[in-house]
Amino acid sequence: MPVPEVHACCDRDRITTLVHRLGAALDEGRFEDLRPLLTEDAAAHTPGGVAAGIDALVAQAARNHAPGDGIQHVISNVLVGLDGDRAQVRANLVATFARQAPDPDRPVTLGAVYRFEARRTAAGWRLTSVRSTPVWSSFAPVGRFSAAR
């Protein structure tokens, strides 16, 4: 495989890993772990709100992903389009919130399309934009798994 194709494969893998690390950090309530994934000027537009700047993004994530919610982000079909030191990313998202107290105004499960923009920085690839566009939602209750069963 010629060298440019190898570099492109490595770049796609690094960017895909950023997307999956974002989901894992949200699931596990490790909001400070979002910082190395994002640029300082990153922006987000999600059902949970609009935020600009890394501090605002981390605060929005913490506000919308309570540890008691039993959250799971299933991210699939990650497609990365490279354009030099920038990239456009599309992925499917199914996010489930197994809340301890149901909220009639918030869905339990949400199907959405994630769109990211990424930029190569001196520290490596980082996400500059996160956008989540809902496609469907369900308000049906979801039970939490108990290891004691």
URPE-V428923 format. One record per run of one state. SS is the DSSP state (hx for helix, st for strand, lp for the rest). FROM is the first residue (numbers start at 0). TO is the last residue. If there is no record, write none. Layout:
# URPE-V428923
ss=<SS	SS>
from=<FROM	FROM>
to=<TO	TO>
This chain:
# URPE-V428923
ss=<lp	hx	lp	hx	st	lp	st	lp	hx	lp	hx	lp	st	lp	st	lp	st	lp	st	lp>
from=<0	2	28	30	37	46	48	52	53	64	66	69	70	83	85	97	108	121	123	138>
to=<1	27	29	36	45	47	51	52	63	65	68	69	82	84	96	107	120	122	137	148>
